[in-house]
């Protein structure tokens, strides 16, 4: 009985500690400074995320490129205002990039 209870508690603890890449993209976006410059539907400082998705639709390795831009920053893709590097992990950048590409 003790072994079964211990195993169940161990599994419950493991499932409660979800990594960042398992988070919902919108929730992750909302928790990061991205929201200071981007909106989903309209331009703020940076482009609307739906516009980013449209521009990258069908582009090979778009998720990899966007994840790099999110993590490392970029300049010149959407005008003169640079996008600074963001304090995100590689996994978070990947989740955000893949989420952005799903927006229509």
Residue pairs with C-beta under 8 A, 6 or more apart in sequence:
19 91
20 28
20 89
20 91
20 92
20 95
21 91
21 92
21 94
21 95
23 95
24 99
25 95
25 96
25 98
25 99
25 100
25 102
26 99
28 92
28 95
28 96
28 99
29 35
29 49
29 96
29 99
32 86
32 88
32 92
32 96
33 86
33 87
34 70
34 86
34 96
36 45
37 44
37 45
37 46
37 83
38 44
38 45
38 46
38 47
38 48
38 49
39 48
39 49
40 48
40 49
40 50
40 103
41 48
41 50
42 48
43 51
45 81
46 78
46 81
46 83
47 78
49 100
49 103
50 103
50 104
52 66
52 100
52 103
53 100
53 101
53 102
53 103
53 104
56 62
56 65
56 66
56 101
57 101
59 65
62 97
62 101
63 94
63 97
63 98
63 101
64 97
65 97
66 96
66 97
66 100
66 101
67 90
67 93
67 94
67 96
67 97
68 93
69 77
69 83
70 86
70 88
70 93
70 96
70 97
71 85
71 86
71 88
71 90
71 93
72 85
73 82
73 83
73 84
73 85
73 86
74 82
74 83
75 82
75 83
76 82
77 83
86 93
88 96
